[in-house]
Every structure is written in C-alpha cells, then in structure tokens.
Amino acid sequence: MNRFFAFVLKEFRHIYRDRRTMLILFGMPVVQVLLFGFVLTNEVKDANIAVLDPSKDPASIRLTNKLVSSGYFRVAANLQSPEQLEPAFRNGSIKLALVFPPDFGHTLDHEGTAKIQLIGDASDPNTATTLINYANAIILNFQQEYAQSSLGAQQAPQPMILAESRMRYNPEEKAVFNFVPGVMTLILMLVSAMMTSITLAREKEMGTMEVLLVSPLKPLQIVLGKTAPYLALSFLNAVLVVLIGMLVFGMPMRGSFLLLGFECFLYMFVALSLGILISTRAQTQMAALFVSALSLMMPTIVLSGFIFPRESMPVFLQAVGTAFPATWFIPIVKGVMIKGVGLSYLWKETLVLVGMAVVFIGVSVRNFKSRLE
C-alpha cells in the first residue's frame, strides 16, 4: 500500500512539474467559464440604430432619448431622407431603423394616435427580432408615461402609438439566413486550418523535414506549395456548402458569384496560412491538431457573431474577436448572398483579411527560415 501511495504521489509531482498539463487542467476551465459567462446571452446592448425624424418635435425627441437611455440602443446615424436607409443597412452600420412621420407629435396630441415604423436588418433574424421586441416594449412604456403627462395637463383621450415592424432582406425571418453563413465560416476555417496544421508537423514526425531543408526550394515556395493543394480542395468544399445552402435550405444569392468566390478564396488562404503558422511551431501532428482545434473552433463559434451578437459582449472580448478571420468573413458572406452588396461596401473587411494573410504567411516563412539557420 505504501508503494501505491508513493506511486500516486510521484504522479502528482509529475503533473505539477508539467506546466502544459497544469494549464489544461486549471486554465481551460477558468477561461471557458469566464468566456461563456460574458458571451452566452442573447441580450443585445448598444446596438447601432438609425433615426429618421422629419418632425423633430418634443414627442419624437423624447421617445428617441428613451430608447437610447435604455442601454439597448445607440444612435449611429441621424438620417435626413428615406433614401439614406438602404445604404445604411447595406454597409452594415445599423441593425435597426426608427422612422417617424413628419407630424408625429402633432398627430399624437390632437388625434390621439400616431404611427411609427421599425425596420430591422433580418440578415441576422435573431438579433433583429430581439431589437424590435425591445423597441416595442420601450414604446409601450413611453406611451403610458406620455398618457399620464397628457392627462395631468388636460383631460384628453389616452394617446396610442402604433408601431409597424418590417424585416429587411429576410421578411420571413428564416433562421437559415444566419445559420448557413456561420456554418460555412466554421467549416472552412476548421477544415483549412486543421488540415494544413499537420503538414509540416508530419514532416517533423516522419523525419523528412531534412529533405525539405536541403531542397533548392525557398522557404516561401515550400510554405505556398504546402498550402496550394489544400486551398484547391477547400475551395471545392466552399462550392459544395454554397450549393447546399441555396438548393436545400433556400439561401438567396443576390450578389456576385465571382465576388463570393474571391472572398471565399481569400478567407481560405487566411485559414490555411494560419494552419501553416501553427504547424511551424508544433512538433507533432497531435499537438498541431489540438492547438488548431482549441484556438480556432471556440473563438469562431463564440466571438465571431455566428451565434451570439457581438454587441452584447464586453468591449475587451469584442476587441479580441476582431483578431479572428471569421469575424470579418461572416459579414462578407451575408453581404454578398443576402444583401447583394459589392466590394464597395465590403472593402474594409476584405483589406483586413488580406492583411491577415500577409502577416500569417510572413511569420510562417520567418519561423521556417529559423530552422535553416
């Protein structure tokens, strides 16, 4: 029995000395609890909205201020004409638009009834529905407060605000409009990064790295050569996912197939470059697979806006999410397929992906060169 306890004690000491094991045992649970504790919510805060208020009377201003003071909304644009609504939605700068009629306050005071229009960006139907529900609840509360103030001044009939809701791009509020782009992003990231992350690690394990090191190929050529086959195969995966989304789930294709193909190619190249970067640091295939799955799958699901709205996350986690390619690719897919926008609206996201590709490839080549020295 003493030998058994001595053996167990030895195992405890072995685990204690292994920092990686200690990090997995205690670091991962803490990170996951904190991450999901902050992110695992469908509540939306500080959502960007646009206000079209031609009346600009006390009633419309009070209602707008009440919406903003709730903490759920933030006025990102004060529009001057209905023609400005479409560009604001297409470039993704707003999630909801609040449209007042020209005589909102006058009609509410003298006729007792006034209309208001709520327009949601239903390319993300869950967020759009949540925001419209928030707005309706706040409008109802404002209506009650306004009625009490009116009745206090004069015995007038209780005013009523009729909120008309509209869903742009997805009137039927199909969840597949959010599901297909997110799953497409996740699949392409995992397949591309995980497959390439084991390439150089396999060479190290099999002892064939020396053959590459003494070959006449330059480090950049070796890295790109390792990437090219997986890039072609991943592109076929992208075509398959898009076809299934359109033919089986009824996803629209309102934009350019050529632009979507280019953006998918760019995103996959970023993912493959990231996989190569992981493989230059990992010593074994198992380590490369573990690192790629752990460091890419969870952030892609949690921080990219695929499932949980980024507006509800703390500012720190929103900043962390911008470091992952999926955060920039999901708006591109939705913009091209659902909104039908072009590169003039998606140039910022495209430039970010190009920058990521250059950085990842550059660091990979540098790490590979260090093995030559």
N, C-alpha and C positions, 0 to 999 in steps of 0.2 A: 504493500500500500504506500509506503514511504517513497518507493521508486516511482510509483504512479504520480504522486503529488509533485515529486521533483521534476518529472517529465512535463506535467501541466505548467509548473512554474517556469520551466525553460521555454515553453511555447509562448507564455505571456511575455517573457522578456524578448523573445524573438519578434513578436508582433510590435512591441513597444519600440524596438530599435528600427523597425521598418517604417519610415515616415510616410511612404505612399499608402501602406495599409492603414495607418492611423488616420490619414487624410480621408480615405474612402469610408472608414468606419464612422468617423465623427464629423468630418467636414461636409460630406454629401447630405446627410440628414438635415443639418443646420441650414445649408444653402437651399435645399428643397422646401423646407418649412417656411423660411423667410420669403422665398420666391413665390410660392403658391399663396402664401398668406396675403401678400400685397397684390398679386395679379389675379388670383382666382375669384373674380367677381364680374358680373355683367352690368354693374353700375357704371354709368358714364359720367365723368366730370369734366368741366371746362371744354365742352365740345364747341367747335367753331361754328357760328351761325352767321347768316347774313340777314339784314333787316332792310326791307323796302317800305319806307314810311313816307308817302307823299303828303299825309295830313300834318304830321308833326304837331299834334295838339297835345294838351296835358294828359289825356287818357292814354293815347298810344305811347307817349314817353314813359308814363308810369308803368304800363304793362311791360314795356321793354326792360326797364330798370328792375322790375320784379323778377323777370326771367333771369337776368344776369346775376342778381343778388342771391339767387338760389344756389349758385355754385355749380350748376349743371351746364350752364351755357356761358359762352364768351363771344361777344360781337367781334367778328373778324372783318366784316365789311358792311358799310352803310351804302346801299345801292340807291341809284338815282332813277333807274328805269327798269321795267321788266326785262328788257333785252340783255341786261347785265347778269341775269340769273343763270342762264345756260353756261356762259364762260366760267362763272364761279364754281358751278357744280362739276364741270368737265376737268378743271385743273385740280380738283380735289381739295380746295382750300376751305370748303364748308361742308358740314354734314346736314344742315337744316336751314331752311329759309323761312322767315316770318314776313308775310306780305299783308300790309294794312290797306284798306280802301282809302281814297282821297278824303272822305268826310267821316272818318271813323268816330271821332269824339262827338261831333255834331249829331250824327245818326243815333249814337248810343244815348245821348242826353234827351233828344227830342222824340225819337221814335221808340226808344226802349230796347232796340235790337240792332246789333251791328255784327258784321261778318269779318272774319279774319282767315287767312289761308296759311296752312303749314305744309311746306314741301320738303320731303325727306329724300336723302340720297340712298336709295334702296339697292345700290350695288352691294352694300352691306346691310341686308334686311333686318338683322337682329338689332344692330345699333340704331337704324332708322326708326324702327318700331319703338324702341326704348325711349328715344328722344321725343318722339311725338306724344307718347304717353306722359312723359314728364311735363311737356309743354301744356297738354290738355289739363293736367291736374293743377298746374300753376294758374292757367287762365280761369279755371273754375274758382279757385281761391280768390283771384283778383276780382272776379265778377261779384262774389259775395261781399268783399271789402268795399267795392265801388258802390254796391247797392246800399250798404249801411251808411256810407258817407252821403249818398244822394238823399236817402230817406231822412237823414239827420237835418239836411238843409231844407228840404221841401217834401211834401207828401206826393212823391212821384212814383209811378209804377216801377217795379224792380227791373233793372236792365238785364239784358241777356246777350251774351257773346256767342255767336255760332262759329265754331272752328271747323273749317273744311280741310281735311287731310288729303294730301296727294303723295304718291310714291313715284319718284322719277327713276327711269331706267328699268324698274322691276315692279310694275304695278301689282302683280300677283304675289309679291313678297316670297318668291321661291327661295328656299334655303340653299338650293344648289348653286345659286349665283355667288355665294360666299364659299361654299364647300369645294367646288371644283378648282378655282384658282389656288386655294390654300393647299389642297391635297397635291395638286400639280407642283407647287413650290416645294413641298416637303419631299415628294418622291424624287424629284430631280436633284435636290440637294443631297439626300442620303445616298442615292444610287451613284451619283457622280463622285461625291467626296469619298465615300466609303470604299468604292472600287479602286480609285486611284491611290488612296492612302496606304494600300497594301503593296503597291507596285515596287517601290524602292525598298520597302521593308522586306519583301520577299527576296529581293536580290541579296540583301544583307544576310538573311537566314540561310539561303542556299549557297552562300559563298561565291556568288557570281558577280558581286559588286566590283571586284578587282578587274574583271573583264571590261566592264564599262569604264573604269577609271583609266585604263591603258588604251582605250579605243581612240581613234582620231577625232571622234565627235566632241564638240564643245559642250560645256555644261548646259547651256541654253537649249542646244539641239537635243540633248538627252532628255531634258525635262519636257520639252514640247513633244518629242517622239513618244514619251510615255503617256502623254495626255491625249494625243490625236485619236487613237483607236477608241478610247472611252468617250471622247467627245462625239464621234460619229454614232456610236451605239446609244449614247444618252439622248442624242437628237431624235433618233427613232423612237425612243421612249416618250419624248415630248410630243411627237406627232401622234402617237398612239393615245396618249392621255387627252389631247385636244379633241381627237375624233370621237373618243368615248364620251367626253363631256358634251359634245354637240349632238351626236346621233342617239345616245342613250338617255342623257339627262336633259337635253333640250337647251343647252347653253347657247346664247346668241353669239354671232361673230359679226359685230358691227364695224370693226376696224379693218386694217390691212393684214392679210395673211403674211405678207412679206415682212412687215414690221414686227409682227408677233414672232416670226421665225428668227429674225435677227436678235430680238430681245431674249428669246429662249437660248439661242446660241451663246450670247454674251453671258447670261446667268450661269449656264452650264460650264462655261470656261472659267468663271469665277469659282464655282464649286470644285471643279477639277483642280484648279490651281491651289485651292485651299487643301484639297486632299494630298497633293504632291508636297505641300509645305509640311503637313503632318507626317508624311512618310519619310521626309528627310531627317526628322527628329526622332521618330520611333525606331527602336532596334528590332522589334519583332512584329509579325503580322497581327498577332492578337492585341498587342499594345496599340498598334495603329487603328485597328477596328474599334477598340474600346474608347480611345480618345476621340475619334471622329464621331462615334455614336453619341457619346456623352456630351461633347462640346457643341454639337451641331443640332441634334434632334430636339432636345428640350428647348433651347433658345428659339429654334424655328417655330415650334408649336406655341410657346408661351409668350415670347417677346415681340414677335413679328406682326401681331394684329390678326393672325389667322383665326384664332378662336376668341381671344379676349381683346376688347377695344384698348388701343394704346392710350387713349385719353384718360382711362381710369387708373393707369399706372403712375407710381411716383415719378418725379422728374428724373431721378437717378436711373431708374430702370428704363425709362424712355430713351435716355442717352445711351445706355448700354445696348438697347435694341437696335440703334442706328448702326452699330458696328457689324451687324449680321446682314448678309446679302438678301435674305428672304424679306426683310422689312422693306426693301426698295423694289423687289420684284413683284410682290403681290399687287401694289397699286398699278404697276405696268400691265399686268395681265387683265385686271379689272378695267383699266382704262381702255385698252385695245378691244377686248372682247365685248364688254358690257356698254361702255360709253362711246366707243367708236372714235376715240381721240387719236391724234397723230403724234409725231415726235416733237412738235412744237409745244405740246403740253407735258411731255414725258422726258424732256431733255435733262432735267436735273437728276432724276432717278437713273437715267442712262449714264450720265457722266460719273455718278457715284460708283456704279458697277464697273465702269471702265477703270476708274482709279483703283478699285479693289483688286481687279485682275492684274494690273501693273505691279501693285505692291506685293501681292502674293507670289507672283512669278519671280519678281526681283529677289525677294527674301529666299525663295526656294533655290534659285540659282546660286545665291551667296552661300547658303548652307551646303549646297552640293560642292561648291568650289573649295570649301574648307576641308573637305575630305581629300582634295588633291594636293594640299599643302603639307 
